Amino acid sequence: MVDRLKAALDAKTDSDFVVMARTDALSVEGLDAAVERAVAFQEAGADMIFAEALTDIE
């Protein structure tokens, strides 16, 4: 998914266009996997990250 994210970011021509990365890993793989994916998305340059199904701030 990081490769797809990078491709979208590379194709972006308008600075007002926002690329949001989303992960559903929490429900299937657990919190650690969701955090790992979110960090990978951030490092790849995502403008926003949406972690699906988080129910607790901690």
mmCIF file of the N, C-alpha and C atoms, coordinates in Angstrom:
data_MODEL
# 
_entry.id   MODEL 
# 
loop_
_atom_site.group_PDB 
_atom_site.id 
_atom_site.type_symbol 
_atom_site.label_atom_id 
_atom_site.label_alt_id 
_atom_site.label_comp_id 
_atom_site.label_asym_id 
_atom_site.label_entity_id 
_atom_site.label_seq_id 
_atom_site.pdbx_PDB_ins_code 
_atom_site.Cartn_x 
_atom_site.Cartn_y 
_atom_site.Cartn_z 
_atom_site.occupancy 
_atom_site.B_iso_or_equiv 
_atom_site.pdbx_formal_charge 
_atom_site.auth_seq_id 
_atom_site.auth_comp_id 
_atom_site.auth_asym_id 
_atom_site.auth_atom_id 
_atom_site.pdbx_PDB_model_num 
ATOM 1   N N  . MET A 1 1  ? 0.817   -1.201 0.000  1.00 0.00 ? 1  MET A N  1 
ATOM 2   C CA . MET A 1 1  ? 0.000   0.000  0.000  1.00 0.00 ? 1  MET A CA 1 
ATOM 3   C C  . MET A 1 1  ? 0.859   1.261  0.000  1.00 0.00 ? 1  MET A C  1 
ATOM 4   N N  . VAL A 1 2  ? 2.025   1.180  0.586  1.00 0.00 ? 2  VAL A N  1 
ATOM 5   C CA . VAL A 1 2  ? 2.894   2.352  0.610  1.00 0.00 ? 2  VAL A CA 1 
ATOM 6   C C  . VAL A 1 2  ? 3.281   2.749  -0.808 1.00 0.00 ? 2  VAL A C  1 
ATOM 7   N N  . ASP A 1 3  ? 3.491   1.759  -1.680 1.00 0.00 ? 3  ASP A N  1 
ATOM 8   C CA . ASP A 1 3  ? 3.829   2.072  -3.073 1.00 0.00 ? 3  ASP A CA 1 
ATOM 9   C C  . ASP A 1 3  ? 2.689   2.822  -3.758 1.00 0.00 ? 3  ASP A C  1 
ATOM 10  N N  . ARG A 1 4  ? 1.460   2.409  -3.494 1.00 0.00 ? 4  ARG A N  1 
ATOM 11  C CA . ARG A 1 4  ? 0.301   3.111  -4.068 1.00 0.00 ? 4  ARG A CA 1 
ATOM 12  C C  . ARG A 1 4  ? 0.211   4.535  -3.536 1.00 0.00 ? 4  ARG A C  1 
ATOM 13  N N  . LEU A 1 5  ? 0.467   4.680  -2.258 1.00 0.00 ? 5  LEU A N  1 
ATOM 14  C CA . LEU A 1 5  ? 0.443   6.004  -1.637 1.00 0.00 ? 5  LEU A CA 1 
ATOM 15  C C  . LEU A 1 5  ? 1.497   6.904  -2.265 1.00 0.00 ? 5  LEU A C  1 
ATOM 16  N N  . LYS A 1 6  ? 2.704   6.381  -2.409 1.00 0.00 ? 6  LYS A N  1 
ATOM 17  C CA . LYS A 1 6  ? 3.780   7.170  -3.021 1.00 0.00 ? 6  LYS A CA 1 
ATOM 18  C C  . LYS A 1 6  ? 3.433   7.569  -4.452 1.00 0.00 ? 6  LYS A C  1 
ATOM 19  N N  . ALA A 1 7  ? 2.807   6.661  -5.197 1.00 0.00 ? 7  ALA A N  1 
ATOM 20  C CA . ALA A 1 7  ? 2.412   6.964  -6.568 1.00 0.00 ? 7  ALA A CA 1 
ATOM 21  C C  . ALA A 1 7  ? 1.385   8.095  -6.590 1.00 0.00 ? 7  ALA A C  1 
ATOM 22  N N  . ALA A 1 8  ? 0.427   8.049  -5.672 1.00 0.00 ? 8  ALA A N  1 
ATOM 23  C CA . ALA A 1 8  ? -0.579  9.113  -5.600 1.00 0.00 ? 8  ALA A CA 1 
ATOM 24  C C  . ALA A 1 8  ? 0.063   10.441 -5.233 1.00 0.00 ? 8  ALA A C  1 
ATOM 25  N N  . LEU A 1 9  ? 0.981   10.410 -4.299 1.00 0.00 ? 9  LEU A N  1 
ATOM 26  C CA . LEU A 1 9  ? 1.655   11.641 -3.891 1.00 0.00 ? 9  LEU A CA 1 
ATOM 27  C C  . LEU A 1 9  ? 2.518   12.199 -5.016 1.00 0.00 ? 9  LEU A C  1 
ATOM 28  N N  . ASP A 1 10 ? 3.185   11.322 -5.747 1.00 0.00 ? 10 ASP A N  1 
ATOM 29  C CA . ASP A 1 10 ? 4.016   11.755 -6.872 1.00 0.00 ? 10 ASP A CA 1 
ATOM 30  C C  . ASP A 1 10 ? 3.181   12.366 -7.986 1.00 0.00 ? 10 ASP A C  1 
ATOM 31  N N  . ALA A 1 11 ? 1.949   11.890 -8.150 1.00 0.00 ? 11 ALA A N  1 
ATOM 32  C CA . ALA A 1 11 ? 1.078   12.378 -9.218 1.00 0.00 ? 11 ALA A CA 1 
ATOM 33  C C  . ALA A 1 11 ? 0.365   13.674 -8.843 1.00 0.00 ? 11 ALA A C  1 
ATOM 34  N N  . LYS A 1 12 ? 0.410   14.034 -7.594 1.00 0.00 ? 12 LYS A N  1 
ATOM 35  C CA . LYS A 1 12 ? -0.298  15.220 -7.108 1.00 0.00 ? 12 LYS A CA 1 
ATOM 36  C C  . LYS A 1 12 ? 0.307   16.482 -7.726 1.00 0.00 ? 12 LYS A C  1 
ATOM 37  N N  . THR A 1 13 ? -0.539  17.289 -8.350 1.00 0.00 ? 13 THR A N  1 
ATOM 38  C CA . THR A 1 13 ? -0.069  18.524 -8.987 1.00 0.00 ? 13 THR A CA 1 
ATOM 39  C C  . THR A 1 13 ? -0.618  19.774 -8.315 1.00 0.00 ? 13 THR A C  1 
ATOM 40  N N  . ASP A 1 14 ? -1.605  19.616 -7.461 1.00 0.00 ? 14 ASP A N  1 
ATOM 41  C CA . ASP A 1 14 ? -2.244  20.748 -6.794 1.00 0.00 ? 14 ASP A CA 1 
ATOM 42  C C  . ASP A 1 14 ? -1.972  20.655 -5.293 1.00 0.00 ? 14 ASP A C  1 
ATOM 43  N N  . SER A 1 15 ? -1.364  21.672 -4.732 1.00 0.00 ? 15 SER A N  1 
ATOM 44  C CA . SER A 1 15 ? -1.022  21.643 -3.303 1.00 0.00 ? 15 SER A CA 1 
ATOM 45  C C  . SER A 1 15 ? -2.261  21.629 -2.409 1.00 0.00 ? 15 SER A C  1 
ATOM 46  N N  . ASP A 1 16 ? -3.420  21.995 -2.961 1.00 0.00 ? 16 ASP A N  1 
ATOM 47  C CA . ASP A 1 16 ? -4.667  21.952 -2.192 1.00 0.00 ? 16 ASP A CA 1 
ATOM 48  C C  . ASP A 1 16 ? -5.300  20.552 -2.187 1.00 0.00 ? 16 ASP A C  1 
ATOM 49  N N  . PHE A 1 17 ? -4.778  19.660 -3.002 1.00 0.00 ? 17 PHE A N  1 
ATOM 50  C CA . PHE A 1 17 ? -5.276  18.291 -3.065 1.00 0.00 ? 17 PHE A CA 1 
ATOM 51  C C  . PHE A 1 17 ? -4.658  17.505 -1.913 1.00 0.00 ? 17 PHE A C  1 
ATOM 52  N N  . VAL A 1 18 ? -5.489  16.808 -1.153 1.00 0.00 ? 18 VAL A N  1 
ATOM 53  C CA . VAL A 1 18 ? -5.027  16.080 0.026  1.00 0.00 ? 18 VAL A CA 1 
ATOM 54  C C  . VAL A 1 18 ? -5.092  14.577 -0.239 1.00 0.00 ? 18 VAL A C  1 
ATOM 55  N N  . VAL A 1 19 ? -4.024  13.899 0.108  1.00 0.00 ? 19 VAL A N  1 
ATOM 56  C CA . VAL A 1 19 ? -3.987  12.439 -0.001 1.00 0.00 ? 19 VAL A CA 1 
ATOM 57  C C  . VAL A 1 19 ? -4.068  11.868 1.411  1.00 0.00 ? 19 VAL A C  1 
ATOM 58  N N  . MET A 1 20 ? -5.150  11.104 1.663  1.00 0.00 ? 20 MET A N  1 
ATOM 59  C CA . MET A 1 20 ? -5.359  10.495 2.971  1.00 0.00 ? 20 MET A CA 1 
ATOM 60  C C  . MET A 1 20 ? -5.121  8.993  2.853  1.00 0.00 ? 20 MET A C  1 
ATOM 61  N N  . ALA A 1 21 ? -4.295  8.468  3.747  1.00 0.00 ? 21 ALA A N  1 
ATOM 62  C CA . ALA A 1 21 ? -4.047  7.027  3.806  1.00 0.00 ? 21 ALA A CA 1 
ATOM 63  C C  . ALA A 1 21 ? -4.946  6.440  4.882  1.00 0.00 ? 21 ALA A C  1 
ATOM 64  N N  . ARG A 1 22 ? -5.515  5.277  4.585  1.00 0.00 ? 22 ARG A N  1 
ATOM 65  C CA . ARG A 1 22 ? -6.446  4.646  5.522  1.00 0.00 ? 22 ARG A CA 1 
ATOM 66  C C  . ARG A 1 22 ? -5.971  3.237  5.832  1.00 0.00 ? 22 ARG A C  1 
ATOM 67  N N  . THR A 1 23 ? -6.117  2.843  7.091  1.00 0.00 ? 23 THR A N  1 
ATOM 68  C CA . THR A 1 23 ? -5.811  1.473  7.466  1.00 0.00 ? 23 THR A CA 1 
ATOM 69  C C  . THR A 1 23 ? -6.966  0.866  8.249  1.00 0.00 ? 23 THR A C  1 
ATOM 70  N N  . ASP A 1 24 ? -7.289  -0.369 7.887  1.00 0.00 ? 24 ASP A N  1 
ATOM 71  C CA . ASP A 1 24 ? -8.302  -1.147 8.603  1.00 0.00 ? 24 ASP A CA 1 
ATOM 72  C C  . ASP A 1 24 ? -7.637  -2.274 9.397  1.00 0.00 ? 24 ASP A C  1 
ATOM 73  N N  . ALA A 1 25 ? -6.337  -2.176 9.591  1.00 0.00 ? 25 ALA A N  1 
ATOM 74  C CA . ALA A 1 25 ? -5.574  -3.264 10.211 1.00 0.00 ? 25 ALA A CA 1 
ATOM 75  C C  . ALA A 1 25 ? -6.002  -3.567 11.644 1.00 0.00 ? 25 ALA A C  1 
ATOM 76  N N  . LEU A 1 26 ? -6.527  -2.594 12.352 1.00 0.00 ? 26 LEU A N  1 
ATOM 77  C CA . LEU A 1 26 ? -6.868  -2.803 13.760 1.00 0.00 ? 26 LEU A CA 1 
ATOM 78  C C  . LEU A 1 26 ? -7.804  -3.982 13.948 1.00 0.00 ? 26 LEU A C  1 
ATOM 79  N N  . SER A 1 27 ? -8.857  -4.043 13.172 1.00 0.00 ? 27 SER A N  1 
ATOM 80  C CA . SER A 1 27 ? -9.867  -5.087 13.380 1.00 0.00 ? 27 SER A CA 1 
ATOM 81  C C  . SER A 1 27 ? -9.380  -6.482 13.004 1.00 0.00 ? 27 SER A C  1 
ATOM 82  N N  . VAL A 1 28 ? -8.386  -6.572 12.134 1.00 0.00 ? 28 VAL A N  1 
ATOM 83  C CA . VAL A 1 28 ? -7.914  -7.871 11.672 1.00 0.00 ? 28 VAL A CA 1 
ATOM 84  C C  . VAL A 1 28 ? -6.577  -8.263 12.309 1.00 0.00 ? 28 VAL A C  1 
ATOM 85  N N  . GLU A 1 29 ? -5.663  -7.301 12.369 1.00 0.00 ? 29 GLU A N  1 
ATOM 86  C CA . GLU A 1 29 ? -4.300  -7.602 12.796 1.00 0.00 ? 29 GLU A CA 1 
ATOM 87  C C  . GLU A 1 29 ? -3.930  -7.018 14.158 1.00 0.00 ? 29 GLU A C  1 
ATOM 88  N N  . GLY A 1 30 ? -4.755  -6.141 14.707 1.00 0.00 ? 30 GLY A N  1 
ATOM 89  C CA . GLY A 1 30 ? -4.489  -5.580 16.021 1.00 0.00 ? 30 GLY A CA 1 
ATOM 90  C C  . GLY A 1 30 ? -3.869  -4.194 15.983 1.00 0.00 ? 30 GLY A C  1 
ATOM 91  N N  . LEU A 1 31 ? -3.751  -3.614 17.156 1.00 0.00 ? 31 LEU A N  1 
ATOM 92  C CA . LEU A 1 31 ? -3.287  -2.239 17.304 1.00 0.00 ? 31 LEU A CA 1 
ATOM 93  C C  . LEU A 1 31 ? -1.861  -2.039 16.809 1.00 0.00 ? 31 LEU A C  1 
ATOM 94  N N  . ASP A 1 32 ? -0.972  -2.947 17.140 1.00 0.00 ? 32 ASP A N  1 
ATOM 95  C CA . ASP A 1 32 ? 0.424   -2.782 16.722 1.00 0.00 ? 32 ASP A CA 1 
ATOM 96  C C  . ASP A 1 32 ? 0.552   -2.696 15.203 1.00 0.00 ? 32 ASP A C  1 
ATOM 97  N N  . ALA A 1 33 ? -0.174  -3.526 14.493 1.00 0.00 ? 33 ALA A N  1 
ATOM 98  C CA . ALA A 1 33 ? -0.136  -3.508 13.027 1.00 0.00 ? 33 ALA A CA 1 
ATOM 99  C C  . ALA A 1 33 ? -0.714  -2.211 12.489 1.00 0.00 ? 33 ALA A C  1 
ATOM 100 N N  . ALA A 1 34 ? -1.789  -1.726 13.095 1.00 0.00 ? 34 ALA A N  1 
ATOM 101 C CA . ALA A 1 34 ? -2.390  -0.462 12.655 1.00 0.00 ? 34 ALA A CA 1 
ATOM 102 C C  . ALA A 1 34 ? -1.422  0.689  12.862 1.00 0.00 ? 34 ALA A C  1 
ATOM 103 N N  . VAL A 1 35 ? -0.737  0.700  13.986 1.00 0.00 ? 35 VAL A N  1 
ATOM 104 C CA . VAL A 1 35 ? 0.245   1.758  14.266 1.00 0.00 ? 35 VAL A CA 1 
ATOM 105 C C  . VAL A 1 35 ? 1.408   1.659  13.288 1.00 0.00 ? 35 VAL A C  1 
ATOM 106 N N  . GLU A 1 36 ? 1.898   0.453  13.022 1.00 0.00 ? 36 GLU A N  1 
ATOM 107 C CA . GLU A 1 36 ? 3.000   0.273  12.067 1.00 0.00 ? 36 GLU A CA 1 
ATOM 108 C C  . GLU A 1 36 ? 2.619   0.813  10.694 1.00 0.00 ? 36 GLU A C  1 
ATOM 109 N N  . ARG A 1 37 ? 1.412   0.507  10.264 1.00 0.00 ? 37 ARG A N  1 
ATOM 110 C CA . ARG A 1 37 ? 0.966   1.012  8.954  1.00 0.00 ? 37 ARG A CA 1 
ATOM 111 C C  . ARG A 1 37 ? 0.835   2.527  8.956  1.00 0.00 ? 37 ARG A C  1 
ATOM 112 N N  . ALA A 1 38 ? 0.281   3.076  10.015 1.00 0.00 ? 38 ALA A N  1 
ATOM 113 C CA . ALA A 1 38 ? 0.134   4.528  10.091 1.00 0.00 ? 38 ALA A CA 1 
ATOM 114 C C  . ALA A 1 38 ? 1.491   5.211  10.042 1.00 0.00 ? 38 ALA A C  1 
ATOM 115 N N  . VAL A 1 39 ? 2.463   4.663  10.734 1.00 0.00 ? 39 VAL A N  1 
ATOM 116 C CA . VAL A 1 39 ? 3.820   5.229  10.717 1.00 0.00 ? 39 VAL A CA 1 
ATOM 117 C C  . VAL A 1 39 ? 4.410   5.126  9.311  1.00 0.00 ? 39 VAL A C  1 
ATOM 118 N N  . ALA A 1 40 ? 4.217   4.002  8.657  1.00 0.00 ? 40 ALA A N  1 
ATOM 119 C CA . ALA A 1 40 ? 4.719   3.839  7.285  1.00 0.00 ? 40 ALA A CA 1 
ATOM 120 C C  . ALA A 1 40 ? 4.074   4.850  6.348  1.00 0.00 ? 40 ALA A C  1 
ATOM 121 N N  . PHE A 1 41 ? 2.772   5.086  6.523  1.00 0.00 ? 41 PHE A N  1 
ATOM 122 C CA . PHE A 1 41 ? 2.073   6.065  5.694  1.00 0.00 ? 41 PHE A CA 1 
ATOM 123 C C  . PHE A 1 41 ? 2.607   7.476  5.951  1.00 0.00 ? 41 PHE A C  1 
ATOM 124 N N  . GLN A 1 42 ? 2.854   7.785  7.215  1.00 0.00 ? 42 GLN A N  1 
ATOM 125 C CA . GLN A 1 42 ? 3.395   9.104  7.564  1.00 0.00 ? 42 GLN A CA 1 
ATOM 126 C C  . GLN A 1 42 ? 4.774   9.288  6.951  1.00 0.00 ? 42 GLN A C  1 
ATOM 127 N N  . GLU A 1 43 ? 5.621   8.265  7.078  1.00 0.00 ? 43 GLU A N  1 
ATOM 128 C CA . GLU A 1 43 ? 6.967   8.335  6.523  1.00 0.00 ? 43 GLU A CA 1 
ATOM 129 C C  . GLU A 1 43 ? 6.954   8.453  5.003  1.00 0.00 ? 43 GLU A C  1 
ATOM 130 N N  . ALA A 1 44 ? 5.930   7.894  4.368  1.00 0.00 ? 44 ALA A N  1 
ATOM 131 C CA . ALA A 1 44 ? 5.807   7.976  2.914  1.00 0.00 ? 44 ALA A CA 1 
ATOM 132 C C  . ALA A 1 44 ? 5.324   9.350  2.454  1.00 0.00 ? 44 ALA A C  1 
ATOM 133 N N  . GLY A 1 45 ? 4.791   10.142 3.409  1.00 0.00 ? 45 GLY A N  1 
ATOM 134 C CA . GLY A 1 45 ? 4.382   11.504 3.068  1.00 0.00 ? 45 GLY A CA 1 
ATOM 135 C C  . GLY A 1 45 ? 2.894   11.758 3.020  1.00 0.00 ? 45 GLY A C  1 
ATOM 136 N N  . ALA A 1 46 ? 2.082   10.848 3.531  1.00 0.00 ? 46 ALA A N  1 
ATOM 137 C CA . ALA A 1 46 ? 0.624   11.058 3.523  1.00 0.00 ? 46 ALA A CA 1 
ATOM 138 C C  . ALA A 1 46 ? 0.264   12.384 4.182  1.00 0.00 ? 46 ALA A C  1 
ATOM 139 N N  . ASP A 1 47 ? -0.700  13.079 3.598  1.00 0.00 ? 47 ASP A N  1 
ATOM 140 C CA . ASP A 1 47 ? -1.160  14.347 4.169  1.00 0.00 ? 47 ASP A CA 1 
ATOM 141 C C  . ASP A 1 47 ? -2.011  14.099 5.410  1.00 0.00 ? 47 ASP A C  1 
ATOM 142 N N  . MET A 1 48 ? -2.752  13.007 5.408  1.00 0.00 ? 48 MET A N  1 
ATOM 143 C CA . MET A 1 48 ? -3.622  12.644 6.529  1.00 0.00 ? 48 MET A CA 1 
ATOM 144 C C  . MET A 1 48 ? -3.622  11.129 6.661  1.00 0.00 ? 48 MET A C  1 
ATOM 145 N N  . ILE A 1 49 ? -3.913  10.648 7.876  1.00 0.00 ? 49 ILE A N  1 
ATOM 146 C CA . ILE A 1 49 ? -4.035  9.213  8.111  1.00 0.00 ? 49 ILE A CA 1 
ATOM 147 C C  . ILE A 1 49 ? -5.349  8.960  8.834  1.00 0.00 ? 49 ILE A C  1 
ATOM 148 N N  . PHE A 1 50 ? -6.103  7.971  8.338  1.00 0.00 ? 50 PHE A N  1 
ATOM 149 C CA . PHE A 1 50 ? -7.361  7.587  8.955  1.00 0.00 ? 50 PHE A CA 1 
ATOM 150 C C  . PHE A 1 50 ? -7.245  6.135  9.407  1.00 0.00 ? 50 PHE A C  1 
ATOM 151 N N  . ALA A 1 51 ? -7.219  5.929  10.712 1.00 0.00 ? 51 ALA A N  1 
ATOM 152 C CA . ALA A 1 51 ? -7.158  4.574  11.264 1.00 0.00 ? 51 ALA A CA 1 
ATOM 153 C C  . ALA A 1 51 ? -8.587  4.159  11.616 1.00 0.00 ? 51 ALA A C  1 
ATOM 154 N N  . GLU A 1 52 ? -9.155  3.292  10.814 1.00 0.00 ? 52 GLU A N  1 
ATOM 155 C CA . GLU A 1 52 ? -10.537 2.841  10.959 1.00 0.00 ? 52 GLU A CA 1 
ATOM 156 C C  . GLU A 1 52 ? -10.735 2.060  12.250 1.00 0.00 ? 52 GLU A C  1 
ATOM 157 N N  . ALA A 1 53 ? -11.859 2.283  12.898 1.00 0.00 ? 53 ALA A N  1 
ATOM 158 C CA . ALA A 1 53 ? -12.355 1.495  14.032 1.00 0.00 ? 53 ALA A CA 1 
ATOM 159 C C  . ALA A 1 53 ? -11.627 1.717  15.353 1.00 0.00 ? 53 ALA A C  1 
ATOM 160 N N  . LEU A 1 54 ? -10.855 2.787  15.480 1.00 0.00 ? 54 LEU A N  1 
ATOM 161 C CA . LEU A 1 54 ? -10.270 3.079  16.795 1.00 0.00 ? 54 LEU A CA 1 
ATOM 162 C C  . LEU A 1 54 ? -11.384 3.560  17.707 1.00 0.00 ? 54 LEU A C  1 
ATOM 163 N N  . THR A 1 55 ? -11.461 2.985  18.886 1.00 0.00 ? 55 THR A N  1 
ATOM 164 C CA . THR A 1 55 ? -12.539 3.350  19.807 1.00 0.00 ? 55 THR A CA 1 
ATOM 165 C C  . THR A 1 55 ? -12.033 3.981  21.091 1.00 0.00 ? 55 THR A C  1 
ATOM 166 N N  . ASP A 1 56 ? -10.721 3.962  21.287 1.00 0.00 ? 56 ASP A N  1 
ATOM 167 C CA . ASP A 1 56 ? -10.136 4.488  22.514 1.00 0.00 ? 56 ASP A CA 1 
ATOM 168 C C  . ASP A 1 56 ? -8.926  5.343  22.157 1.00 0.00 ? 56 ASP A C  1 
ATOM 169 N N  . ILE A 1 57 ? -8.781  6.472  22.792 1.00 0.00 ? 57 ILE A N  1 
ATOM 170 C CA . ILE A 1 57 ? -7.672  7.369  22.485 1.00 0.00 ? 57 ILE A CA 1 
ATOM 171 C C  . ILE A 1 57 ? -6.335  6.787  22.928 1.00 0.00 ? 57 ILE A C  1 
ATOM 172 N N  . GLU A 1 58 ? -6.359  5.890  23.884 1.00 0.00 ? 58 GLU A N  1 
ATOM 173 C CA . GLU A 1 58 ? -5.116  5.286  24.351 1.00 0.00 ? 58 GLU A CA 1 
ATOM 174 C C  . GLU A 1 58 ? -4.828  4.100  23.496 1.00 0.00 ? 58 GLU A C  1 
# 
